[in-house]
Amino acid sequence: KHEATSTLLLLTPIQDVEVIPEAVKRLVEFENWLDFWQKEYQEYCQNQNLENPLENSWCVDMEGRLLNLRNILNIPTIIQELEGITNLILIPHRDLHKLPLHVLFSPAQPDVNYTIHYLPSIQTGLDLNTNGLSNWQQQKFLSVENIKPAGNEKIQEEIQFVDFAAAIVRKMFENSQNIQSSQATKENLENALAADYNILHFTGHAVNNLSEVAKSALVLADEDKLTLVEISQQTFSNYNLFTFTNSENVSHNIQNISSEYVGLTTGLLNSGVPYVLSTLWNVESSANALVMIEFYNRLLFHHSPVTALAEATTWLKEITVAELITWYENLLNNLQPEDLKLRDFVTMQIDKHRQLLPQQQPYNHPYYWAGFIIAGCN
């Protein structure tokens, strides 16, 4: 209005909800879906039942909720535009970083299997150098393992499976070293990161702090931490792969990401690491160990971390008890007689699985395999 002291806003009320644009409807549906997912996940984190995680409602409802999300995001329509494409790079926006988006593309078509990996941005992918990554067996491998929080026996039990996997994986590489237990200090890790290793396998707790991004960190011995800020200040010219077997997104309250997401993976990719494998939530320890062993086994064969992870998680999802017993038996036959602790551990797993139905698929639920993601440029 001419000479008005302030701007006048003319608003027309919506008389018919049917005229609301489809995109707005989907956004509202997604926000409602996300709120419920986050509330249930926070409850799961506060009351984790490590012996029976599938009793928690977040786990119980996961399959149905992910199917609902697939429809909200209109994934079937997107898939129709992907004819002839099998390699997908997902660049999630804001809160989508918290979710296993790759799972939404898995029931696409019977004859199409997408190889899916993530990037924080297109520019990050353009800046990454993956030339010459072929002979992984000759890469220098470093594992940081057996980092036990004091006074928590339940967590200590869980870590045994992860350290078992690390010991098996170390045997696959011609040049491997490990930092264990109380030696996993900030100083020792910083020195290792500055050395000429090519692969870091970290079995401790890796935290992406959604409330205070700068406090995202790798948790070390005596609760010491190497923060995202400190990681981002380094250049990892020698490293080709970081693996975080026990990473998760944490928040002090239920909140949405209001700006671009930055986490440990983003910091490492921006510092020059071509591939980062991590988890979206704390995966049950035996499933975690099996995926890690199969991932590295397939990495040495395929040379592609993206393909290796896709095959390892599919293998876990589909494997039966009978097949798993055979897998453990083959592993036992390849262990040396002096590997007494490893041999005893594997024998115990064989005996345990012989108590189950042979055709049962113990890891078929997405809780066990959907949380593994890999970021980088294939």
N, C-alpha and C positions, 0 to 999 in steps of 0.2 A: 504494500500500500504506500502511495506517495507521501513522503514526509512523516511516515510513521516512526516512532521512537525506537522500535525494535521490529525484528522480522516477524511476520504473521504466518503461522503454519496452518494450512488448510488440510484437514485430514478427513478422509471419507471412510466411515466405518464399513467393515466387511459385513455385508448382510447375509452372505451365503458361503459357508465354509467350503462348499464344493469348488469355488473359484480360486482357492489357495493353490498356488503353483505346485506342481508335483515335486519339484526340487525342495521346496520349503517343507512339504509333508515328510519327505525322506529325511531331511535334516532333523526335524523334531523327533521322528521315530528313532533316528540314530542316537540323539542325545539322551532320550529315555532309555534306550537299550544300554548305552554306555554307563549311565548312572547306576543301573541295576547290576551290571557286570562288575563295576568297581566296588560297589558295596559288598557283594558276595565275595569278591576276591580279597578285600580287606578282612572280612570275617574269617576267610580261609587262612590268611596269614597269621591272624591272632590266635587261631585254634587249630593249628596244623596237627593232624593225626598222621604221623609219618608211617605208622604200621598199616593203616587203612585209609589212605587219602580219599578214596572214592566214596567215603561216607559223607563227605562235606558237600553241601548243596551246590557250591560253585563247580565242583567236579562232576557231580551227578547230572547237572543241567547243561554241561558244556556242549555236548553234541547238538542238542536242540537249539541252544542259543546261537551257536556259530551258524547253523543252518538259517536261523532267522536273520542274522546279520548279512548273510549271503544275499538274501532277498532284499533287505533294506538298501544295500549298496548296489543292487541291480547287477550282480556279477554275471548271471546268465547272458544278459545283453552284451556285456563287455566281451565275454567269451566268443560270441558270434562274430566279433570283429577281429578275432585272433587266428583266422584260418591261415595255415601254413607257418605259424609261429609256435615254437616250442620252448624258447628261452625268454623268461619274463624277468624284468627288473622292476621291483616295486619301490616307489619312493613315497612312503607314507607322510601324510600331513598331520601335524599336531597329535591328537590323541590316537590316531591310527597306529602310531609307533608302539603302542602297548599291546597290540592285538596280533594273533597269528594269521595274518591275511593270506598267507600262502595256502592255508588249509581250505579257504573258500574257493580255490581254483581246482582242487583235487578231484571232485566228482564231475569233471567237465564232460569228456566223451571217452568211451571205452578204449579208443585207439589213440588217444592223445594224452601224453604225460608231460606236463610242463616242468621244466627245470627253473626254479625260482630262487632269486637272491634279492637282497635289499641294498639300497643306497640312501644316505641322508639327503643327497642332492645330485642333480645331473653333473654339476661342476666337479664334485668330489670324484665321480666316476671317470671324468675326462682327465683328471689330474693323476689318477692311480697308474702305476706302472706294473704290469703283470708279465712283461717280456722275460723269457728265460726260465719261467717256473715249470720245470718238467721233471727233473730227477729228484723227487722229494725224499727218497730214501737216504740220499747223501747230504741232506740238509742237517745242520746242527740243531739238535733238539734239546730243549731245556724244560723240565717240568718243576713246578713249585707245588708241593703237595704235603699232605699230612698236617695241615694247619688246624690244630684243634683248639676251639674255644675252651677256656678253663671252666671247670665246674658244670659241664653239660654232657652227661654220659649218653643221653639219647642221641645228640648230634654226633658225638664221637663214634657211636655205632654206625650211623649213616655214612660217615666219611670212609669207613673201611672199604666199601664197595668202590668208591671213587679212587682211592689209592691203589686198589687192586687193578683197576683199569689203567692207571698211570704206569704201574710196573709192567703190565703186558705191553703197553704202547711203546715204552722205552726200548723194549727188546726188538722192536721193528726197525729201529734206526741204527745205522752204523756208528754214528757219533752222537751219544746222548749223555746228558748230565741231569742231576736233580738237586734241588734245594729242599730240605725237609724240616718239618717241625719248627723248633726254636731258631733254626738258621734262616727261616723265611722272614728276615727283617727288612725294613725299608732300605737300609744301606746296601744289603746284599742284593736285593732286587734291582735297585737303581744301577748297581755295578753290572748286573747281568744284562740289563736293558741296553747298557752302553757297550757291551761286548759284541762278539761277532756271531751270536746265535741267530738262527733263522726262524725257529718256531718256539713260541712260548705256550706251554700247556699249564694253565693255572687252575688248581682244584679248590682254592679257597673261595671265600665269599666275595663276589663282585657286585657292588651296589650301584644302581642307577637311581639317584635321589631326585625324585620328581618335584619335591618341595623346594629343595635348595640344590640346584644343579652343581654348584662348585664343590659340594660335599660328596658327590659321586666318587667312589673310591674302590680300590682293592684292599680288602681287610687282611692284615698280615699277622705274624706272631705277636703275642701280648697286646692284641687289639690295636696295633699300630696300623697306619693307613698310608697308601700312596694315592693321592687325590687326582681327580680329573684335571685340575689346574696344573699339577706337577707333571702329569703324563703329557699334557698338551704342549708343554715347554720343551719336550724332547723330540728329536728326529730319529726315526727308526729306519735307517737306511738299509740295514741288513735283514730286518725281519720281514718275513713273507706271510706269516700266519700267527694270529693270537687265538687261543681257545680258552673260553671261560666256561667251565663245566657247571658252575654253581652261581649264576648271575640272576638277578631279579630286579624288577622295578618296585621301589618302595616310596611311600608318601606318608607324611604325618597326618594327613586328612584326605578325604575324598575330594579331589579337585581335578579339573580338566587342564590340559596343557594349553595356555593362552598364547604362546608364541612358538617359534620353531623349536623342535625337540633337539636337545644336545645331551649326549650320554657318553659313556666310555667308548663305545664303538665309534661314534662320530669323531671323538678326539683322536683315536688311533688311526682311523682312515685319513683324517686330515694331516696326520703326522707321517703318512707315507706307507702304512701297513696295508698291503693289498687285500687281505682277507681277515675277517674277525668272525669267529663262531661263538655264539652265546646262547643263553636261554632266557625266555620271557618270564619264567617262574622257576621255583625250585623243583626240579624234576625228581621223582622217586629214585633212590640211589641205584638200584639194580638196573633200571631202565637206562639211567644216565651212563652207567658203566658199559652196558652193552652197545649203546649208540656210539660212545667214544671209541671203543675198540674197533667196531665195524667201520666207523668213519675213517680212521687212520689206515686200516687195512685196505679199504677201497681207494683212499687217496694215493697210496703207493702204486696202485694198479692203474687208476684212471688219470692221475695227475691233475684232476680238477676238483677243488674243494667243494664246489657247488654240487657237482654230480655225486661226489662221495657222500655228502650229507643227505641228499635226496634219497639215495639208495639205502643208506643206513637206517633212516627213519621208516621207510617203507618196509624194509626187512623186519624191523622191530614190530611194526603194526601187524604184519601178517604171520609172523612165526608162531608155530604151534609148540606145545610142551614137548612133544616127541622130537621135533626138529631142534629145539633148544637143548635138549639132553644130548643129542648128537653133536651139536656145536660145542658144548662143554667137554664132551669126550674127546673131540678132535683137539681142543685146546690143551687138555690134559696130556695127550700123547705127544704134543710138541714142546712141553715143558721139560727142562732138564731135571735129573734126579736131585740135584742140590737145591732146587727151588721148592723146598719143603713147605713153606707157608703158603705159597701160591697153589701148590698141588693139593694141600689140605682144604684150602678155600674152594677150589673148583670141585673137588670130590663132595664137599658138603652141599654145593649147589645141585649137583647131579642127584644126590640122595633126596634132597628137598623136592625137586621137580618130579621125581618118580612117584611121589604121593598124589600127584595131580592127574586129571584126565588127559590122555595123550593128545587129543584133538583140540583141547582148550587153547585159546589165544590169549595168554595172560596180559599182553600189552596192547591189545586192540583199541582200547579207549584213548581218545586224543590227548588226555592229560599226560600220557606217557611219552608221546612222540611229537605233538604239535608245538611244543614250546621251544624246540631247537630252531634257530635261524642262523643264516650266514649272510654277512654283508661284504660287499666288495664288487669287483668287476671281473666277470668270467672271461 
